[in-house]
Amino acid sequence: MTARRKRQGARIADENEVLECLTSVLRGTGAEDKAVASRDRLRAAELLAKRYGALDKTGAHAEVPRIIDDIPSKANAD
């Protein structure tokens, strides 16, 4: 790693730090989070849910298709 990258690494939050911050906002923990608005907590929950794929429509939470059989059978047509 170059010296420039090491300096940037100290200034830029990594993935774990971002997740810790979102979790802190969601839970309302920490001295600086005493006045966290409910909309901020909701947004943090949404971002964490997106990160973990909880809001994905393709996963296990996807809606099951409903099949409607409205074609008349041959027995009823006669």
Backbone as CSV, one residue per row, in Angstrom:
resi,resn,N_x,N_y,N_z,CA_x,CA_y,CA_z,C_x,C_y,C_z
1,MET,0.851,-1.178,0.000,0.000,0.000,0.000,0.894,1.238,0.000
2,THR,0.565,2.219,-0.818,1.370,3.428,-0.887,1.073,4.345,0.288
3,ALA,1.953,5.303,0.507,1.770,6.242,1.619,0.494,7.054,1.434
4,ARG,0.207,7.426,0.190,-1.017,8.203,-0.082,-2.260,7.391,0.270
5,ARG,-2.260,6.121,-0.092,-3.402,5.270,0.207,-3.582,5.081,1.704
6,LYS,-2.496,4.980,2.433,-2.586,4.836,3.882,-3.200,6.083,4.503
7,ARG,-2.813,7.258,3.994,-3.397,8.504,4.510,-4.880,8.573,4.189
8,GLN,-5.264,8.176,2.979,-6.674,8.189,2.607,-7.455,7.175,3.424
9,GLY,-6.840,6.039,3.711,-7.502,5.006,4.496,-7.880,5.493,5.880
10,ALA,-7.082,6.368,6.445,-7.380,6.909,7.762,-8.540,7.908,7.708
11,ARG,-8.757,8.526,6.549,-9.815,9.536,6.427,-11.122,8.977,5.893
12,ILE,-11.068,7.858,5.191,-12.261,7.301,4.552,-12.770,6.124,5.372
13,ALA,-14.058,6.131,5.656,-14.664,5.062,6.448,-14.700,3.769,5.634
14,ASP,-14.392,2.659,6.291,-14.494,1.379,5.617,-15.905,0.815,5.816
15,GLU,-16.155,-0.332,5.228,-17.499,-0.919,5.257,-17.970,-1.207,6.679
16,ASN,-17.100,-1.761,7.501,-17.490,-2.070,8.880,-17.828,-0.820,9.677
17,GLU,-17.081,0.236,9.459,-17.346,1.486,10.170,-18.704,2.065,9.777
18,VAL,-19.031,1.977,8.500,-20.332,2.461,8.026,-21.456,1.627,8.631
19,LEU,-21.286,0.303,8.651,-22.311,-0.563,9.237,-22.469,-0.306,10.730
20,GLU,-21.356,-0.072,11.424,-21.430,0.250,12.856,-22.170,1.559,13.090
21,CYS,-21.918,2.544,12.235,-22.589,3.842,12.364,-24.100,3.695,12.132
22,LEU,-24.483,2.972,11.081,-25.910,2.769,10.805,-26.590,2.015,11.939
23,THR,-25.917,1.010,12.482,-26.472,0.253,13.599,-26.632,1.141,14.826
24,SER,-25.654,2.009,15.060,-25.715,2.926,16.191,-26.898,3.888,16.058
25,VAL,-27.107,4.394,14.847,-28.241,5.297,14.603,-29.553,4.544,14.785
26,LEU,-29.625,3.335,14.251,-30.838,2.525,14.368,-31.196,2.261,15.822
27,ARG,-30.203,1.914,16.624,-30.449,1.595,18.028,-30.517,2.827,18.913
28,GLY,-30.050,3.958,18.423,-30.056,5.170,19.228,-29.023,5.133,20.344
29,THR,-27.931,4.405,20.147,-26.878,4.297,21.158,-25.757,5.285,20.869
30,GLY,-24.946,5.531,21.861,-23.829,6.446,21.701,-24.188,7.831,22.190
31,ALA,-23.204,8.540,22.672,-23.436,9.870,23.245,-23.912,10.880,22.207
32,GLU,-23.411,10.775,20.986,-23.774,11.753,19.955,-25.130,11.488,19.329
33,ASP,-25.748,10.361,19.616,-27.008,9.977,18.990,-28.235,10.210,19.876
34,LYS,-28.123,11.038,20.886,-29.254,11.226,21.805,-30.465,11.857,21.132
35,ALA,-30.236,12.699,20.138,-31.342,13.390,19.487,-31.581,12.836,18.079
36,VAL,-31.557,11.521,17.931,-31.777,10.909,16.623,-33.276,10.913,16.327
37,ALA,-33.625,11.490,15.202,-35.030,11.547,14.799,-35.499,10.165,14.365
38,SER,-36.781,9.920,14.504,-37.320,8.610,14.137,-37.156,8.347,12.643
39,ARG,-37.225,9.386,11.817,-37.031,9.185,10.378,-35.608,8.763,10.063
40,ASP,-34.626,9.254,10.848,-33.237,8.841,10.661,-33.039,7.386,11.069
41,ARG,-33.702,6.982,12.143,-33.615,5.585,12.583,-34.259,4.670,11.550
42,LEU,-35.376,5.103,10.981,-36.055,4.324,9.950,-35.192,4.202,8.697
43,ARG,-34.538,5.288,8.318,-33.659,5.278,7.139,-32.463,4.353,7.367
44,ALA,-31.891,4.380,8.571,-30.774,3.491,8.892,-31.222,2.034,8.814
45,ALA,-32.428,1.747,9.295,-32.964,0.382,9.220,-33.152,-0.040,7.773
46,GLU,-33.637,0.871,6.942,-33.845,0.572,5.526,-32.520,0.287,4.827
47,LEU,-31.503,1.099,5.099,-30.198,0.897,4.476,-29.562,-0.413,4.914
48,LEU,-29.697,-0.755,6.182,-29.169,-2.032,6.664,-29.919,-3.206,6.040
49,ALA,-31.241,-3.080,5.918,-32.043,-4.143,5.306,-31.653,-4.341,3.845
50,LYS,-31.403,-3.251,3.138,-30.955,-3.353,1.752,-29.591,-4.017,1.673
51,ARG,-28.710,-3.673,2.594,-27.363,-4.244,2.615,-27.401,-5.755,2.790
52,TYR,-28.298,-6.237,3.629,-28.394,-7.661,3.895,-29.401,-8.381,3.002
53,GLY,-30.009,-7.669,2.037,-30.904,-8.289,1.074,-32.275,-8.624,1.609
54,ALA,-32.662,-8.028,2.710,-33.963,-8.328,3.298,-35.109,-7.747,2.472
55,LEU,-34.833,-6.765,1.641,-35.878,-6.135,0.840,-35.870,-6.618,-0.604
56,ASP,-35.096,-7.665,-0.873,-34.953,-8.202,-2.215,-36.205,-8.975,-2.608
57,LYS,-36.766,-8.688,-3.752,-37.966,-9.387,-4.222,-37.633,-10.758,-4.810
58,THR,-36.370,-11.031,-5.075,-36.005,-12.302,-5.695,-35.695,-13.377,-4.668
59,GLY,-35.628,-13.031,-3.406,-35.251,-13.986,-2.372,-36.437,-14.752,-1.818
60,ALA,-36.307,-15.231,-0.616,-37.333,-16.039,0.033,-38.574,-15.220,0.367
61,HIS,-38.438,-13.896,0.396,-39.563,-13.040,0.751,-40.385,-12.637,-0.473
62,ALA,-40.079,-13.214,-1.621,-40.773,-12.845,-2.854,-42.230,-13.292,-2.800
63,GLU,-43.060,-12.566,-3.468,-44.486,-12.878,-3.497,-44.726,-14.108,-4.363
64,VAL,-45.562,-15.008,-3.898,-45.895,-16.234,-4.635,-46.947,-15.899,-5.681
65,PRO,-46.730,-16.300,-6.932,-47.731,-15.988,-7.965,-49.031,-16.746,-7.736
66,ARG,-50.135,-16.108,-8.064,-51.454,-16.712,-7.914,-51.965,-17.112,-9.298
67,ILE,-52.354,-18.351,-9.453,-52.835,-18.854,-10.738,-54.359,-18.868,-10.721
68,ILE,-54.940,-18.223,-11.723,-56.401,-18.165,-11.846,-56.806,-19.029,-13.026
69,ASP,-57.562,-20.056,-12.757,-58.020,-20.969,-13.798,-59.429,-20.555,-14.199
70,ASP,-59.539,-19.695,-15.212,-60.861,-19.226,-15.625,-61.247,-19.753,-17.010
71,ILE,-60.548,-20.794,-17.470,-60.889,-21.406,-18.752,-61.947,-22.482,-18.484
72,PRO,-63.076,-22.392,-19.155,-64.128,-23.380,-18.902,-63.690,-24.778,-19.346
73,SER,-64.069,-25.757,-18.568,-63.714,-27.148,-18.918,-64.668,-27.654,-19.994
74,LYS,-64.323,-28.778,-20.672,-65.146,-29.345,-21.744,-66.478,-29.885,-21.199
75,ALA,-66.475,-30.324,-19.965,-67.705,-30.882,-19.370,-68.761,-29.801,-19.199
76,ASN,-68.338,-28.583,-18.882,-69.289,-27.472,-18.695,-69.713,-26.851,-20.014
77,ALA,-68.931,-27.038,-21.072,-69.231,-26.427,-22.368,-70.378,-27.140,-23.067
78,ASP,-70.596,-28.412,-22.790,-71.663,-29.165,-23.481,-72.998,-28.915,-22.938
